[in-house]
Amino acid sequence: MNSPEDMYQLTADQYLEKTNILIYIEDAVAQLLEHKEENPKVNPSKFFSDYFVSLREGNHTLFRDYHFIHATPHNRSSFVKTFWKCFRHVGKQGDLLSIQEYHALICLLCNDFPFETVQKTARIILMDDALDCLISFTDFLYAFQVQFYYEEFLEKCTEVYKALLSAGSPRETVVVPTSDEEESKSNPHQLSNGHHTSSDGVDSMQFYRALVSLSHEFTLSFPPLPILKELLSVAPRVSFYGFLMAIAKCEKINAFIGVLPDKQNLYIEFEEPVQEAPVEVRTPRSSRSRSHHSTH
């Protein structure tokens, strides 16, 4: 997020593009015209005031279409926060849900939300052959935040990673396990998802340098480079799923996005009124208690 000093250095056009002000002005006018058809006596000044107060507080994405909630970083983070506020009782009860059930909950807030995004979220937590496993609310929430907020960044990371992997492996090789490799399997800090050895993945610092180059030309949401460097400095090699998992679990990235509390405070009741689910949601029958499944 830019400091006030940085924002003052922008031209008028750059400021409008950076803050997405025009998107919100156009949406506010469209909402006013639509509302005025039903209520001709609506006060435009009060309507705009209420609209931008809701925007500031992050309550403006509820029941909006996917095109709108996906349009800006603020909308995306606000939607994640709304999802957490509406359904955190699921996690508080210790329920585990399938990706289909999480998608159903999300669609209560945005009825055209794509299932593909939920699938990609699950792939941060689970292997491809385990996507039918149940997931805790905590694991899903932080992975969903990263997948939705940094969607374009993760797509570019996939391209960069595949390019490095291809460059480093021009042909298939036979890897003979070594004592070093066996040691790496037991290293709890290895940036992998538990299914990769040290011979898998790419060089961590080479991957980081590629991300630095990407950041110079990338105009959309991008995690802070110092945090990425810190994550990629943990182990000499990194698998892509290990990288995704590290980002999803990173408290510094969560704090940078700035809408969710840390895991220790995720279910603590706050003094301010919390927006509850728009409808009463019963826990799906296929959910399980925490004792039946270990979370990551």
N, C-alpha and C positions, 0 to 999 in steps of 0.2 A: 504494500500500500504506500502510495506516495506521501511524503511529508508536505505540509503547507508550503514550505519554501520551494519544493520541486514544482508544485502546481502553479506557483506564481511565474515560473519560467516558461510556461506553455503559452502558445498563441491562443487566440479565441477559438479557432477551429480545433486545435489540439485538445483544448480543455473540454469542449463539447463532446468530442469523440471519446476522450478518456473517461468522462463521467457518465456518458450515455444519457445526458440530459434530454436530448431531442426525443429519444425513445419514450421517456416518461411523459414528456409534454404531449406528444402525439397520443399516447395511450390515455392520458388524463382527459384530453379533449374528446376522444372517441367514447370513453366511459361516460362523460358528461352528456354528450348528445344522446347516447343510448338511454341513460337514466331520465333524461328530460322528456323522452317520448312517453314514459310511464308516469312521470311527475313533472308536469309543465311548470310548477311553482318552485322548482328547485333553485336554491341560491348558488350561483356559480362560484362566488368567492368562498363560501363555506365548503362547497364540494371540493374545490381545489385544495383548500386548507386540509380537509380531512384526508384527501388522497395522498398528499405529500407527508402528512404525519404518519399515515399507515406505511408509506414507503420508507420513511426514516426508521420506523420501529421494526420493519421487516415482516409486517403482517399482510402484505399486499399480494402474495402469491397464492393464497388459499382459493381453491376452486377456479383457478385460471388455467387456460390451455397450455399445452407443453411449449408451444412456440414462444409464449410470453415468459414463462419461468426459465426457459433456456437462453433467453436473449441477452442477459447481462450477468456478470459475476455476482453482483449484489442479489439479483433475483435467484440465482442458483443457491447461494449460501442461505438466503432467507427461506427457501423451500426446504432445505435440509433441516434448518432450525424448526420450522413448522412441523415437519415430519416427526422430529424428536419430541416436541412438546405434545403432539397429539397422541403418540403411541408409546411413550416411554414406559407406560405401565406394563407393556408386553415384556420389556426387559426387566422391570422391577419384580415381576412375578417369576422370572427365570425361564420363561417359555422359549422354546426353540422352534423356528418356522422354516418352511421350505422357501425357495426363491419365488415360487408361484404365489405363496401366501404373502410374502413381502410385497410383491407386485400388486396384489389385490389391495393391500393397505395403502400403498402409494396412490393407486387409482381412485381411492376415496377422496383424495385431495386434488388430483389432476387426472381426469378420466381418460385422457389420451396419452398418458405417459408410456413410452416404449418399453417393452419387456427386454429388449436387447441391452439397455443400460443396466437393468437388474442382473442379467446374465453376466455381464462384464464385471459387475460388483462381486458376484459370487466367485468368479475366477481369480480374484485377488485373494480370496480366503481358501478356496478349495481347488483341487486338481480337476482337470476336465472330466476325468472318469468318476468324479465324486460329487457332481453338481446336484445330485438328488439327495444329498445329505442335508440335515437340518442345521440351521445357523443361529447362533445367539444374537439377540438384538444389538448388543454392544459391538460385536465383530462386524455385523452388517452395517450399522450406522456409520462407523468411522471409515469403512471401505467405500460405502456409498457416497459419503462426502467427498472423498478423494476422486472417485470415478466421475462424479457429476460435475464437480467444481473444476477439475483439471482435465476434462475430457480430451480436449484438443492436444494438450501437452502430452498426455499418455499415448495418444495416437502417434505423435511424432517420436516419442521415446521408443515405441515399438519399431518404427522404421529405422531409427538410429541403431538400436540393438541388433536387429536382423542384419544390417549392413556390416556391423563390426563382427558379428558371428560368421558371416559369409567370408569376410576378408581374412579372418583368422583360421578358417577351416575350409580351404579350397577343395579338399577331398576328404572322404571319410577316413578316420584313423582308428586303430585299435589301441585302446588305453589299457595299460597294465597297471593294476593297483599297486601303490607303494605305501611304505610306512607313513610318509607325510600325508598321503591321501586318507589313510585310515584315521590319522590324528585329526584331520580337518572335519571328518564326519562327526567326531565327538565335540567339536568346537561349538559352543552354544551361540557364539557371535557370528558364525558363518552366515553371510547374506544369501540364504537359500530357503526353500520352502520345506526342507526336510527330505526331499526326494532327489537331491542333486549332490554330487561329490565335488571336490575342489577342481576337478578337470572340466566341469560344466561351466557354462556361462562365458563371460568376457572379462577382460582386465578392467577392474573397477575404475582406476584412474583414467584409462583410455576412454571409458564410457563417460566419465565426468567431463573430460576435456571436450568430448563431442557435444555434451549438453551445454557447456559454456558457449561453444560456437553457435549452437541452436538458439541460445538466449538472445544473441545479438540481433537476430532477424525475426524473433517471435514476438508478436504484438498482443497475444492473448495471455490469460493467467498462467504464471510461471512460478513455481516454488522458489524461494530464495536460494541462490547458489551456495552460500555458506552452509546452509542446512543440508543441501544435496551432497556437498563435499564431505560433510561430517558423516552422513549415512554411508557413503561409498568408501570411506576410509576405514571402515570396520574390518573388511576382509579384502584380500588381494584380487579375488574374483567374485563376480556377482551373477546370479541367474536373474532373468527378467521378473519372474514371479517373486523372487526374493526381494528385488528392488521395489515392486509394487507393495508387497507386504510391509516393508520397512517404512515406506511413505505413509501408508494407511495407519500404522501404529505410532508414527512420530508425533510426540506431544508438541514439538515446536511448530510443525506444519499445521497442526490443529489450532494452535494459538494464533498463528499467522492468519489463517482464514477467519478466525475470530467469532464464530457463532456457537460452537459447542463447548461445554466445559470439559475438563479432563475426565478420565474414566472414574477417578475416585469420587467425583462430584456429579456424575451423570444422572443419578437418581435422587439427589438431595432436593427436597422441596424448597422453592424460593418464595420470598415474601411477595414478589409481584405476582399478579394474577397470571396463571398459565392457561394458554389456549388449549382446550381439550378437544378430543376427537369430535368431528362434526356429527357423527352418528355413533351409536353404541356399537362397539365392535366386540364380538365374542371371540375368545381364543379358539382358533381352528382345532378340530379334533385331532389332527395329525401332529400337533405340537407335543413336545416332550419336556419333562423337567430337566433341569441342568444336570442332575445326577446321571442321566442316560447318555450324555454326550459331553466330551471335553472340548472346550473352546480353545482357539489359538491365543 
